[in-house]
C-alpha cells in the first residue's frame, strides 16, 4: 500500500517539472533568443520589401540541390575516417 501511494505521489509531481521549464529564460542570451523567435513566429517585423530571386539565381539553386543527390549516402560512418578531433588539452 505504501509503495502504491509513493508511486502515485511521484506521478502527480511529474507535471510540476514542466512548469520549471516555462518559468522563463535563465540567461540574457536565452532572453534574446526567445525574443527573436517570438518576432519570427508572429511575423510582426517582416520586411515591407518583397524579396525575390532572379531566374538565374533560381536555376543555380536548383542545380546545386540536384547535384547534392549525386553523392551516395554511406551505410555507416567510420569513426576513424576524416582525421582526428583535437581535444585542446595540448597533449
Backbone as a chain_set.jsonl record, in Angstrom:
{"seq": "XXXXXXXXXXXXXXXXXXXXXXXXXXXXXXXXXXXXXXXXXXXXXXXXXXXXXXXXXXXXXXXXXXXXXXXXXXXXXXXXXXXXXXXXXXX", "coords": {"N": [[0.83, -1.197, 0.0], [1.923, 1.226, 0.833], [3.938, 1.563, -1.033], [2.469, 1.851, -3.38], [1.154, 4.241, -2.853], [3.333, 6.027, -2.721], [4.301, 5.821, -5.349], [2.104, 6.859, -6.71], [2.096, 9.509, -5.758], [4.536, 10.337, -6.769], [4.023, 10.235, -9.504], [2.106, 12.235, -9.661], [3.644, 14.499, -9.21], [5.189, 14.794, -11.466], [4.225, 16.539, -13.624], [4.903, 19.015, -12.56], [7.51, 19.544, -13.148], [7.456, 20.504, -15.727], [6.485, 23.075, -15.405], [8.673, 24.387, -14.385], [10.297, 24.582, -16.594], [8.919, 26.376, -18.224], [9.186, 28.691, -16.811], [10.638, 30.862, -17.622], [13.259, 32.601, -19.452], [16.615, 31.78, -18.557], [19.012, 33.12, -18.825], [20.576, 36.156, -20.087], [21.259, 35.784, -22.786], [19.556, 33.735, -23.535], [17.132, 35.026, -23.206], [17.321, 36.932, -25.231], [17.369, 35.266, -27.475], [14.847, 34.035, -27.225], [13.254, 36.28, -27.625], [13.825, 36.955, -30.346], [12.865, 34.643, -31.579], [10.151, 34.812, -30.998], [9.441, 37.156, -32.389], [9.895, 36.249, -34.963], [8.041, 34.12, -35.205], [5.623, 35.431, -34.93], [5.573, 37.125, -37.045], [5.771, 39.936, -37.076], [7.645, 41.868, -37.671], [8.332, 41.81, -40.337], [10.002, 42.404, -43.419], [9.036, 45.168, -45.433], [9.704, 45.182, -48.037], [9.418, 43.196, -50.816], [11.111, 40.243, -51.283], [12.727, 38.747, -53.856], [13.968, 36.173, -56.053], [16.13, 36.091, -58.833], [15.727, 34.674, -62.142], [18.096, 33.404, -62.885], [19.332, 33.017, -60.389], [17.499, 31.276, -59.213], [17.761, 29.08, -60.936], [20.473, 28.343, -60.527], [20.35, 27.647, -57.851], [18.608, 25.461, -57.97], [20.174, 23.695, -59.502], [22.297, 23.257, -57.748], [20.956, 21.973, -55.681], [20.028, 19.645, -56.994], [22.5, 18.524, -57.639], [23.361, 17.679, -55.176], [22.256, 15.208, -54.839], [23.883, 13.461, -56.152], [25.825, 12.358, -54.588], [26.523, 9.444, -52.892], [24.862, 8.103, -50.079], [26.485, 6.946, -47.283], [26.414, 3.647, -45.751], [27.196, 3.498, -43.146], [29.066, 5.562, -40.882], [32.478, 5.786, -40.586], [34.374, 6.022, -37.699], [37.088, 6.593, -37.635], [37.628, 7.749, -40.02], [38.482, 10.604, -41.88], [40.179, 12.101, -40.236], [41.396, 13.43, -37.096], [39.998, 14.638, -33.996], [40.854, 17.481, -32.254], [41.438, 17.636, -28.876], [42.146, 19.786, -27.408], [43.704, 19.744, -25.163], [46.4, 19.914, -25.287], [48.153, 17.796, -25.465]], "CA": [[0.0, 0.0, 0.0], [2.789, 2.384, 0.943], [4.633, 1.689, -2.315], [1.493, 2.364, -4.341], [0.923, 5.652, -2.526], [4.521, 6.774, -3.125], [4.307, 5.869, -6.82], [1.05, 7.788, -7.106], [2.569, 10.87, -5.483], [5.604, 10.627, -7.719], [3.391, 10.518, -10.8], [1.424, 13.523, -9.579], [4.613, 15.595, -9.223], [5.857, 14.888, -12.772], [3.902, 17.748, -14.388], [5.494, 20.213, -11.972], [8.77, 19.782, -13.841], [7.18, 21.297, -16.928], [6.336, 24.47, -15.001], [10.012, 24.944, -14.22], [10.82, 24.877, -17.921], [8.222, 27.551, -18.737], [9.318, 29.803, -15.873], [11.218, 31.988, -18.326], [14.658, 32.439, -19.819], [17.517, 31.784, -17.417], [20.165, 33.987, -19.064], [20.294, 37.226, -21.072], [21.35, 35.24, -24.141], [18.331, 32.987, -23.799], [16.069, 36.024, -23.362], [17.478, 37.498, -26.57], [16.953, 34.232, -28.436], [13.388, 33.918, -27.115], [12.672, 37.468, -28.253], [13.922, 36.819, -31.797], [11.971, 33.572, -32.022], [8.771, 35.308, -30.941], [9.253, 38.069, -33.518], [9.832, 35.452, -36.183], [6.815, 33.329, -35.278], [4.46, 36.325, -35.035], [5.677, 37.84, -38.316], [5.423, 41.332, -36.825], [8.665, 42.789, -38.158], [8.736, 41.376, -41.673], [10.42, 43.481, -44.3], [7.983, 45.582, -46.365], [10.212, 44.979, -49.401], [9.289, 41.827, -51.284], [12.415, 39.723, -51.69], [12.558, 37.739, -54.902], [15.187, 35.665, -56.678], [16.097, 36.172, -60.3], [15.655, 33.366, -62.799], [19.43, 32.812, -62.817], [19.526, 32.557, -59.006], [16.66, 30.082, -59.012], [18.35, 27.98, -61.689], [21.69, 27.915, -59.831], [19.921, 26.986, -56.622], [18.065, 24.157, -58.352], [21.294, 22.854, -59.918], [23.026, 22.876, -56.537], [20.117, 20.997, -54.97], [20.064, 18.393, -57.746], [23.854, 17.983, -57.544], [23.524, 17.046, -53.859], [21.793, 13.82, -54.932], [24.89, 12.646, -56.822], [26.678, 11.739, -53.579], [25.9, 8.291, -52.248], [24.816, 8.144, -48.624], [27.119, 5.72, -46.792], [25.606, 2.834, -44.848], [27.607, 3.891, -41.805], [30.176, 6.486, -40.878], [33.627, 5.252, -39.877], [34.862, 6.99, -36.73], [38.482, 6.938, -37.907], [37.695, 8.385, -41.328], [38.379, 12.058, -41.906], [41.088, 12.8, -39.337], [41.218, 13.383, -35.646], [39.465, 15.819, -33.345], [41.777, 17.976, -31.247], [40.739, 17.817, -27.598], [42.523, 21.071, -26.844], [44.411, 19.549, -23.902], [47.808, 20.196, -25.519], [48.949, 16.58, -25.34]], "C": [[0.871, 1.256, 0.0], [3.515, 2.645, -0.39], [3.704, 2.279, -3.378], [1.244, 3.853, -4.107], [2.111, 6.493, -2.968], [4.613, 6.898, -4.643], [3.267, 6.857, -7.339], [1.467, 9.229, -6.898], [3.673, 11.281, -6.455], [5.025, 10.974, -9.089], [2.675, 11.866, -10.799], [2.398, 14.694, -9.637], [5.324, 15.748, -10.565], [5.484, 16.151, -13.557], [4.524, 19.023, -13.819], [6.839, 20.539, -12.614], [8.584, 20.63, -15.085], [7.002, 22.768, -16.579], [7.691, 25.127, -14.828], [10.604, 25.32, -15.57], [10.198, 26.164, -18.461], [8.364, 28.767, -17.84], [9.92, 31.036, -16.54], [12.682, 31.747, -18.618], [15.576, 32.603, -18.609], [18.686, 32.753, -17.606], [19.78, 35.088, -20.05], [20.352, 36.723, -22.509], [20.087, 34.476, -24.504], [17.152, 33.939, -23.971], [16.111, 36.628, -24.761], [16.993, 36.512, -27.636], [15.439, 34.077, -28.423], [12.698, 35.092, -27.801], [12.681, 37.374, -29.769], [12.983, 35.74, -32.317], [10.513, 34.015, -31.993], [8.491, 36.268, -32.089], [9.089, 37.29, -34.818], [8.496, 34.721, -36.302], [5.575, 34.201, -35.437], [4.438, 37.117, -36.335], [5.318, 39.314, -38.168], [6.434, 42.312, -37.394], [9.199, 42.342, -39.523], [9.083, 42.59, -42.52], [9.277, 43.867, -45.234], [8.4, 45.358, -47.821], [10.113, 43.502, -49.751], [10.637, 41.35, -51.809], [12.197, 38.573, -52.666], [13.93, 37.304, -55.411], [15.035, 35.774, -58.183], [16.021, 34.758, -60.872], [17.002, 32.655, -62.738], [19.708, 32.263, -61.416], [18.713, 31.301, -58.724], [17.255, 28.875, -59.722], [19.606, 27.448, -61.008], [21.352, 27.173, -58.538], [19.392, 25.585, -56.916], [19.183, 23.199, -58.761], [22.1, 22.373, -58.712], [22.256, 21.806, -55.769], [20.162, 19.636, -55.67], [21.437, 17.721, -57.655], [24.068, 17.265, -56.21], [23.074, 15.585, -53.882], [22.802, 12.899, -55.615], [25.786, 11.901, -55.835], [25.916, 10.611, -52.889], [25.943, 8.452, -50.725], [25.425, 6.845, -48.108], [26.215, 4.964, -45.823], [25.944, 3.123, -43.402], [28.794, 4.837, -41.934], [31.294, 5.91, -40.019], [34.186, 6.337, -38.967], [36.279, 7.46, -37.042], [38.665, 7.658, -39.237], [37.633, 9.896, -41.168], [39.253, 12.786, -40.91], [40.704, 12.668, -37.885], [40.633, 14.696, -35.141], [40.441, 16.225, -32.247], [41.005, 18.256, -29.963], [41.098, 19.13, -26.943], [43.314, 20.961, -25.547], [45.902, 19.794, -24.055], [48.687, 18.982, -25.403], [49.617, 16.228, -26.632]], "O": [[0.605, 2.216, -0.724], [3.681, 3.79, -0.81], [4.122, 3.115, -4.179], [1.138, 4.628, -5.058], [1.922, 7.57, -3.535], [4.962, 7.957, -5.163], [3.52, 7.598, -8.289], [1.225, 10.079, -7.754], [3.73, 12.426, -6.903], [5.492, 11.902, -9.75], [2.643, 12.557, -11.817], [2.019, 15.782, -10.071], [6.005, 16.751, -10.778], [6.379, 16.785, -14.115], [4.655, 20.013, -14.538], [7.257, 21.697, -12.619], [9.475, 21.396, -15.453], [7.34, 23.631, -17.39], [7.835, 26.319, -15.102], [11.346, 26.297, -15.663], [10.89, 26.961, -19.094], [7.72, 29.786, -18.089], [9.722, 32.15, -16.056], [13.281, 30.806, -18.097], [15.344, 33.454, -17.75], [19.293, 33.166, -16.618], [18.783, 34.972, -20.762], [19.586, 37.177, -23.359], [19.605, 34.554, -25.634], [16.269, 33.689, -24.791], [15.075, 36.814, -25.4], [16.294, 36.89, -28.576], [14.811, 33.998, -29.48], [11.682, 34.919, -28.474], [11.678, 37.672, -30.418], [12.373, 35.9, -33.374], [9.73, 33.637, -32.864], [7.424, 36.208, -32.701], [8.257, 37.626, -35.66], [7.888, 34.704, -37.372], [4.58, 33.763, -36.015], [3.419, 37.709, -36.692], [4.642, 39.881, -39.026], [6.108, 43.484, -37.584], [10.386, 42.489, -39.811], [8.516, 43.668, -42.345], [8.61, 42.987, -45.778], [7.562, 45.346, -48.722], [10.669, 42.655, -49.05], [11.231, 41.986, -52.68], [11.567, 37.567, -52.341], [14.926, 38.0, -55.214], [13.951, 35.574, -58.733], [16.227, 33.775, -60.16], [17.051, 31.438, -62.56], [20.256, 31.17, -61.273], [19.193, 30.374, -58.072], [17.257, 27.771, -59.177], [19.792, 26.235, -60.918], [22.003, 26.188, -58.187], [19.696, 24.637, -56.193], [19.147, 22.02, -58.407], [22.532, 21.221, -58.663], [22.844, 20.848, -55.267], [20.314, 18.602, -55.019], [21.528, 16.494, -57.601], [24.874, 16.339, -56.13], [23.479, 14.806, -53.019], [22.6, 11.686, -55.654], [26.434, 10.921, -56.204], [24.814, 10.805, -52.375], [26.95, 8.888, -50.165], [24.949, 5.762, -48.446], [25.363, 5.554, -45.16], [25.088, 3.011, -42.525], [29.442, 4.897, -42.979], [31.077, 5.584, -38.852], [34.443, 7.453, -39.418], [36.632, 8.602, -36.746], [39.763, 8.128, -39.537], [36.818, 10.408, -40.401], [39.093, 13.995, -40.742], [39.816, 11.903, -37.509], [40.761, 15.735, -35.788], [40.811, 15.405, -31.407], [40.038, 19.018, -29.963], [40.42, 19.553, -26.006], [43.571, 21.973, -24.895], [46.611, 19.874, -23.052], [49.899, 19.135, -25.251], [50.33, 15.228, -26.706]]}, "num_chains": 1, "name": "protein.A"}
